[in-house]
Amino acid sequence: MKQTHLSLQPSEQAIVTAAATIYAAYIAACRVEDGQEPAWMERSIKAAIRIAKITDESVRAEKEFD
């Protein structure tokens, strides 16, 4: 297997973590059928991005007050 090196920004790392958690929940709920993994991963990523966008619009971080 070819080794891959990724260098993710902190915001990307947060999205990956959230998407993985969402995807794991789909698996635990037996929603992911064999062969459908890529579609459910994509769905999980889109959900994580939506959550991040809504959070960004709803919460003002300390750095945004400057």
Phi and psi restraints in degrees (range 20) as a CNS / XPLOR table:
assign (resid 1 and name C) (resid 2 and name N)
       (resid 2 and name CA) (resid 2 and name C) 1.0 -71.3 20.0 2
assign (resid 2 and name N) (resid 2 and name CA)
       (resid 2 and name C) (resid 3 and name N) 1.0 132.3 20.0 2
assign (resid 2 and name C) (resid 3 and name N)
       (resid 3 and name CA) (resid 3 and name C) 1.0 -80.6 20.0 2
assign (resid 3 and name N) (resid 3 and name CA)
       (resid 3 and name C) (resid 4 and name N) 1.0 135.0 20.0 2
assign (resid 3 and name C) (resid 4 and name N)
       (resid 4 and name CA) (resid 4 and name C) 1.0 -116.0 20.0 2
assign (resid 4 and name N) (resid 4 and name CA)
       (resid 4 and name C) (resid 5 and name N) 1.0 136.7 20.0 2
assign (resid 4 and name C) (resid 5 and name N)
       (resid 5 and name CA) (resid 5 and name C) 1.0 -113.6 20.0 2
assign (resid 5 and name N) (resid 5 and name CA)
       (resid 5 and name C) (resid 6 and name N) 1.0 126.1 20.0 2
assign (resid 5 and name C) (resid 6 and name N)
       (resid 6 and name CA) (resid 6 and name C) 1.0 -116.3 20.0 2
assign (resid 6 and name N) (resid 6 and name CA)
       (resid 6 and name C) (resid 7 and name N) 1.0 145.4 20.0 2
assign (resid 6 and name C) (resid 7 and name N)
       (resid 7 and name CA) (resid 7 and name C) 1.0 -128.5 20.0 2
assign (resid 7 and name N) (resid 7 and name CA)
       (resid 7 and name C) (resid 8 and name N) 1.0 95.0 20.0 2
assign (resid 7 and name C) (resid 8 and name N)
       (resid 8 and name CA) (resid 8 and name C) 1.0 -96.8 20.0 2
assign (resid 8 and name N) (resid 8 and name CA)
       (resid 8 and name C) (resid 9 and name N) 1.0 143.6 20.0 2
assign (resid 8 and name C) (resid 9 and name N)
       (resid 9 and name CA) (resid 9 and name C) 1.0 -72.6 20.0 2
assign (resid 9 and name N) (resid 9 and name CA)
       (resid 9 and name C) (resid 10 and name N) 1.0 158.8 20.0 2
assign (resid 9 and name C) (resid 10 and name N)
       (resid 10 and name CA) (resid 10 and name C) 1.0 -54.2 20.0 2
assign (resid 10 and name N) (resid 10 and name CA)
       (resid 10 and name C) (resid 11 and name N) 1.0 -39.7 20.0 2
assign (resid 10 and name C) (resid 11 and name N)
       (resid 11 and name CA) (resid 11 and name C) 1.0 -66.8 20.0 2
assign (resid 11 and name N) (resid 11 and name CA)
       (resid 11 and name C) (resid 12 and name N) 1.0 -36.2 20.0 2
assign (resid 11 and name C) (resid 12 and name N)
       (resid 12 and name CA) (resid 12 and name C) 1.0 -68.0 20.0 2
assign (resid 12 and name N) (resid 12 and name CA)
       (resid 12 and name C) (resid 13 and name N) 1.0 -38.9 20.0 2
assign (resid 12 and name C) (resid 13 and name N)
       (resid 13 and name CA) (resid 13 and name C) 1.0 -60.8 20.0 2
assign (resid 13 and name N) (resid 13 and name CA)
       (resid 13 and name C) (resid 14 and name N) 1.0 -41.4 20.0 2
assign (resid 13 and name C) (resid 14 and name N)
       (resid 14 and name CA) (resid 14 and name C) 1.0 -63.7 20.0 2
assign (resid 14 and name N) (resid 14 and name CA)
       (resid 14 and name C) (resid 15 and name N) 1.0 -41.1 20.0 2
assign (resid 14 and name C) (resid 15 and name N)
       (resid 15 and name CA) (resid 15 and name C) 1.0 -64.4 20.0 2
assign (resid 15 and name N) (resid 15 and name CA)
       (resid 15 and name C) (resid 16 and name N) 1.0 -43.0 20.0 2
assign (resid 15 and name C) (resid 16 and name N)
       (resid 16 and name CA) (resid 16 and name C) 1.0 -60.8 20.0 2
assign (resid 16 and name N) (resid 16 and name CA)
       (resid 16 and name C) (resid 17 and name N) 1.0 -44.9 20.0 2
assign (resid 16 and name C) (resid 17 and name N)
       (resid 17 and name CA) (resid 17 and name C) 1.0 -61.9 20.0 2
assign (resid 17 and name N) (resid 17 and name CA)
       (resid 17 and name C) (resid 18 and name N) 1.0 -46.6 20.0 2
assign (resid 17 and name C) (resid 18 and name N)
       (resid 18 and name CA) (resid 18 and name C) 1.0 -64.2 20.0 2
assign (resid 18 and name N) (resid 18 and name CA)
       (resid 18 and name C) (resid 19 and name N) 1.0 -43.7 20.0 2
assign (resid 18 and name C) (resid 19 and name N)
       (resid 19 and name CA) (resid 19 and name C) 1.0 -63.3 20.0 2
assign (resid 19 and name N) (resid 19 and name CA)
       (resid 19 and name C) (resid 20 and name N) 1.0 -40.4 20.0 2
assign (resid 19 and name C) (resid 20 and name N)
       (resid 20 and name CA) (resid 20 and name C) 1.0 -64.5 20.0 2
assign (resid 20 and name N) (resid 20 and name CA)
       (resid 20 and name C) (resid 21 and name N) 1.0 -38.6 20.0 2
assign (resid 20 and name C) (resid 21 and name N)
       (resid 21 and name CA) (resid 21 and name C) 1.0 -66.2 20.0 2
assign (resid 21 and name N) (resid 21 and name CA)
       (resid 21 and name C) (resid 22 and name N) 1.0 -43.7 20.0 2
assign (resid 21 and name C) (resid 22 and name N)
       (resid 22 and name CA) (resid 22 and name C) 1.0 -62.9 20.0 2
assign (resid 22 and name N) (resid 22 and name CA)
       (resid 22 and name C) (resid 23 and name N) 1.0 -45.9 20.0 2
assign (resid 22 and name C) (resid 23 and name N)
       (resid 23 and name CA) (resid 23 and name C) 1.0 -61.6 20.0 2
assign (resid 23 and name N) (resid 23 and name CA)
       (resid 23 and name C) (resid 24 and name N) 1.0 -41.6 20.0 2
assign (resid 23 and name C) (resid 24 and name N)
       (resid 24 and name CA) (resid 24 and name C) 1.0 -61.8 20.0 2
assign (resid 24 and name N) (resid 24 and name CA)
       (resid 24 and name C) (resid 25 and name N) 1.0 -37.0 20.0 2
assign (resid 24 and name C) (resid 25 and name N)
       (resid 25 and name CA) (resid 25 and name C) 1.0 -65.5 20.0 2
assign (resid 25 and name N) (resid 25 and name CA)
       (resid 25 and name C) (resid 26 and name N) 1.0 -40.8 20.0 2
assign (resid 25 and name C) (resid 26 and name N)
       (resid 26 and name CA) (resid 26 and name C) 1.0 -60.9 20.0 2
assign (resid 26 and name N) (resid 26 and name CA)
       (resid 26 and name C) (resid 27 and name N) 1.0 -41.9 20.0 2
assign (resid 26 and name C) (resid 27 and name N)
       (resid 27 and name CA) (resid 27 and name C) 1.0 -64.3 20.0 2
assign (resid 27 and name N) (resid 27 and name CA)
       (resid 27 and name C) (resid 28 and name N) 1.0 -46.6 20.0 2
assign (resid 27 and name C) (resid 28 and name N)
       (resid 28 and name CA) (resid 28 and name C) 1.0 -61.4 20.0 2
assign (resid 28 and name N) (resid 28 and name CA)
       (resid 28 and name C) (resid 29 and name N) 1.0 -31.0 20.0 2
assign (resid 28 and name C) (resid 29 and name N)
       (resid 29 and name CA) (resid 29 and name C) 1.0 -85.3 20.0 2
assign (resid 29 and name N) (resid 29 and name CA)
       (resid 29 and name C) (resid 30 and name N) 1.0 5.9 20.0 2
assign (resid 29 and name C) (resid 30 and name N)
       (resid 30 and name CA) (resid 30 and name C) 1.0 59.7 20.0 2
assign (resid 30 and name N) (resid 30 and name CA)
       (resid 30 and name C) (resid 31 and name N) 1.0 34.0 20.0 2
assign (resid 30 and name C) (resid 31 and name N)
       (resid 31 and name CA) (resid 31 and name C) 1.0 -87.3 20.0 2
assign (resid 31 and name N) (resid 31 and name CA)
       (resid 31 and name C) (resid 32 and name N) 1.0 -24.8 20.0 2
assign (resid 31 and name C) (resid 32 and name N)
       (resid 32 and name CA) (resid 32 and name C) 1.0 -92.1 20.0 2
assign (resid 32 and name N) (resid 32 and name CA)
       (resid 32 and name C) (resid 33 and name N) 1.0 111.8 20.0 2
assign (resid 32 and name C) (resid 33 and name N)
       (resid 33 and name CA) (resid 33 and name C) 1.0 -90.9 20.0 2
assign (resid 33 and name N) (resid 33 and name CA)
       (resid 33 and name C) (resid 34 and name N) 1.0 156.8 20.0 2
assign (resid 33 and name C) (resid 34 and name N)
       (resid 34 and name CA) (resid 34 and name C) 1.0 -54.6 20.0 2
assign (resid 34 and name N) (resid 34 and name CA)
       (resid 34 and name C) (resid 35 and name N) 1.0 132.7 20.0 2
assign (resid 34 and name C) (resid 35 and name N)
       (resid 35 and name CA) (resid 35 and name C) 1.0 89.3 20.0 2
assign (resid 35 and name N) (resid 35 and name CA)
       (resid 35 and name C) (resid 36 and name N) 1.0 -11.3 20.0 2
assign (resid 35 and name C) (resid 36 and name N)
       (resid 36 and name CA) (resid 36 and name C) 1.0 -103.6 20.0 2
assign (resid 36 and name N) (resid 36 and name CA)
       (resid 36 and name C) (resid 37 and name N) 1.0 7.3 20.0 2
assign (resid 36 and name C) (resid 37 and name N)
       (resid 37 and name CA) (resid 37 and name C) 1.0 -55.6 20.0 2
assign (resid 37 and name N) (resid 37 and name CA)
       (resid 37 and name C) (resid 38 and name N) 1.0 -47.9 20.0 2
assign (resid 37 and name C) (resid 38 and name N)
       (resid 38 and name CA) (resid 38 and name C) 1.0 -59.1 20.0 2
assign (resid 38 and name N) (resid 38 and name CA)
       (resid 38 and name C) (resid 39 and name N) 1.0 -39.4 20.0 2
assign (resid 38 and name C) (resid 39 and name N)
       (resid 39 and name CA) (resid 39 and name C) 1.0 -66.0 20.0 2
assign (resid 39 and name N) (resid 39 and name CA)
       (resid 39 and name C) (resid 40 and name N) 1.0 -39.9 20.0 2
assign (resid 39 and name C) (resid 40 and name N)
       (resid 40 and name CA) (resid 40 and name C) 1.0 -73.1 20.0 2
assign (resid 40 and name N) (resid 40 and name CA)
       (resid 40 and name C) (resid 41 and name N) 1.0 -32.8 20.0 2
assign (resid 40 and name C) (resid 41 and name N)
       (resid 41 and name CA) (resid 41 and name C) 1.0 -63.8 20.0 2
assign (resid 41 and name N) (resid 41 and name CA)
       (resid 41 and name C) (resid 42 and name N) 1.0 -45.3 20.0 2
assign (resid 41 and name C) (resid 42 and name N)
       (resid 42 and name CA) (resid 42 and name C) 1.0 -60.8 20.0 2
assign (resid 42 and name N) (resid 42 and name CA)
       (resid 42 and name C) (resid 43 and name N) 1.0 -42.7 20.0 2
assign (resid 42 and name C) (resid 43 and name N)
       (resid 43 and name CA) (resid 43 and name C) 1.0 -61.7 20.0 2
assign (resid 43 and name N) (resid 43 and name CA)
       (resid 43 and name C) (resid 44 and name N) 1.0 -41.1 20.0 2
assign (resid 43 and name C) (resid 44 and name N)
       (resid 44 and name CA) (resid 44 and name C) 1.0 -65.0 20.0 2
assign (resid 44 and name N) (resid 44 and name CA)
       (resid 44 and name C) (resid 45 and name N) 1.0 -41.4 20.0 2
assign (resid 44 and name C) (resid 45 and name N)
       (resid 45 and name CA) (resid 45 and name C) 1.0 -64.3 20.0 2
assign (resid 45 and name N) (resid 45 and name CA)
       (resid 45 and name C) (resid 46 and name N) 1.0 -45.4 20.0 2
assign (resid 45 and name C) (resid 46 and name N)
       (resid 46 and name CA) (resid 46 and name C) 1.0 -61.5 20.0 2
assign (resid 46 and name N) (resid 46 and name CA)
       (resid 46 and name C) (resid 47 and name N) 1.0 -40.1 20.0 2
assign (resid 46 and name C) (resid 47 and name N)
       (resid 47 and name CA) (resid 47 and name C) 1.0 -65.2 20.0 2
assign (resid 47 and name N) (resid 47 and name CA)
       (resid 47 and name C) (resid 48 and name N) 1.0 -42.0 20.0 2
assign (resid 47 and name C) (resid 48 and name N)
       (resid 48 and name CA) (resid 48 and name C) 1.0 -63.3 20.0 2
assign (resid 48 and name N) (resid 48 and name CA)
       (resid 48 and name C) (resid 49 and name N) 1.0 -39.7 20.0 2
assign (resid 48 and name C) (resid 49 and name N)
       (resid 49 and name CA) (resid 49 and name C) 1.0 -66.4 20.0 2
assign (resid 49 and name N) (resid 49 and name CA)
       (resid 49 and name C) (resid 50 and name N) 1.0 -42.0 20.0 2
assign (resid 49 and name C) (resid 50 and name N)
       (resid 50 and name CA) (resid 50 and name C) 1.0 -60.4 20.0 2
assign (resid 50 and name N) (resid 50 and name CA)
       (resid 50 and name C) (resid 51 and name N) 1.0 -43.7 20.0 2
assign (resid 50 and name C) (resid 51 and name N)
       (resid 51 and name CA) (resid 51 and name C) 1.0 -61.3 20.0 2
assign (resid 51 and name N) (resid 51 and name CA)
       (resid 51 and name C) (resid 52 and name N) 1.0 -43.4 20.0 2
assign (resid 51 and name C) (resid 52 and name N)
       (resid 52 and name CA) (resid 52 and name C) 1.0 -63.3 20.0 2
assign (resid 52 and name N) (resid 52 and name CA)
       (resid 52 and name C) (resid 53 and name N) 1.0 -42.9 20.0 2
assign (resid 52 and name C) (resid 53 and name N)
       (resid 53 and name CA) (resid 53 and name C) 1.0 -64.8 20.0 2
assign (resid 53 and name N) (resid 53 and name CA)
       (resid 53 and name C) (resid 54 and name N) 1.0 -44.4 20.0 2
assign (resid 53 and name C) (resid 54 and name N)
       (resid 54 and name CA) (resid 54 and name C) 1.0 -64.1 20.0 2
assign (resid 54 and name N) (resid 54 and name CA)
       (resid 54 and name C) (resid 55 and name N) 1.0 -39.9 20.0 2
assign (resid 54 and name C) (resid 55 and name N)
       (resid 55 and name CA) (resid 55 and name C) 1.0 -63.3 20.0 2
assign (resid 55 and name N) (resid 55 and name CA)
       (resid 55 and name C) (resid 56 and name N) 1.0 -44.5 20.0 2
assign (resid 55 and name C) (resid 56 and name N)
       (resid 56 and name CA) (resid 56 and name C) 1.0 -61.5 20.0 2
assign (resid 56 and name N) (resid 56 and name CA)
       (resid 56 and name C) (resid 57 and name N) 1.0 -38.1 20.0 2
assign (resid 56 and name C) (resid 57 and name N)
       (resid 57 and name CA) (resid 57 and name C) 1.0 -74.0 20.0 2
assign (resid 57 and name N) (resid 57 and name CA)
       (resid 57 and name C) (resid 58 and name N) 1.0 -25.9 20.0 2
assign (resid 57 and name C) (resid 58 and name N)
       (resid 58 and name CA) (resid 58 and name C) 1.0 -95.9 20.0 2
assign (resid 58 and name N) (resid 58 and name CA)
       (resid 58 and name C) (resid 59 and name N) 1.0 -21.7 20.0 2
assign (resid 58 and name C) (resid 59 and name N)
       (resid 59 and name CA) (resid 59 and name C) 1.0 -123.7 20.0 2
assign (resid 59 and name N) (resid 59 and name CA)
       (resid 59 and name C) (resid 60 and name N) 1.0 135.0 20.0 2
assign (resid 59 and name C) (resid 60 and name N)
       (resid 60 and name CA) (resid 60 and name C) 1.0 -101.6 20.0 2
assign (resid 60 and name N) (resid 60 and name CA)
       (resid 60 and name C) (resid 61 and name N) 1.0 119.1 20.0 2
assign (resid 60 and name C) (resid 61 and name N)
       (resid 61 and name CA) (resid 61 and name C) 1.0 -78.2 20.0 2
assign (resid 61 and name N) (resid 61 and name CA)
       (resid 61 and name C) (resid 62 and name N) 1.0 161.8 20.0 2
assign (resid 61 and name C) (resid 62 and name N)
       (resid 62 and name CA) (resid 62 and name C) 1.0 -54.7 20.0 2
assign (resid 62 and name N) (resid 62 and name CA)
       (resid 62 and name C) (resid 63 and name N) 1.0 -41.3 20.0 2
assign (resid 62 and name C) (resid 63 and name N)
       (resid 63 and name CA) (resid 63 and name C) 1.0 -67.5 20.0 2
assign (resid 63 and name N) (resid 63 and name CA)
       (resid 63 and name C) (resid 64 and name N) 1.0 -20.5 20.0 2
assign (resid 63 and name C) (resid 64 and name N)
       (resid 64 and name CA) (resid 64 and name C) 1.0 -79.9 20.0 2
assign (resid 64 and name N) (resid 64 and name CA)
       (resid 64 and name C) (resid 65 and name N) 1.0 -9.4 20.0 2
assign (resid 64 and name C) (resid 65 and name N)
       (resid 65 and name CA) (resid 65 and name C) 1.0 -82.7 20.0 2
assign (resid 65 and name N) (resid 65 and name CA)
       (resid 65 and name C) (resid 66 and name N) 1.0 -15.2 20.0 2
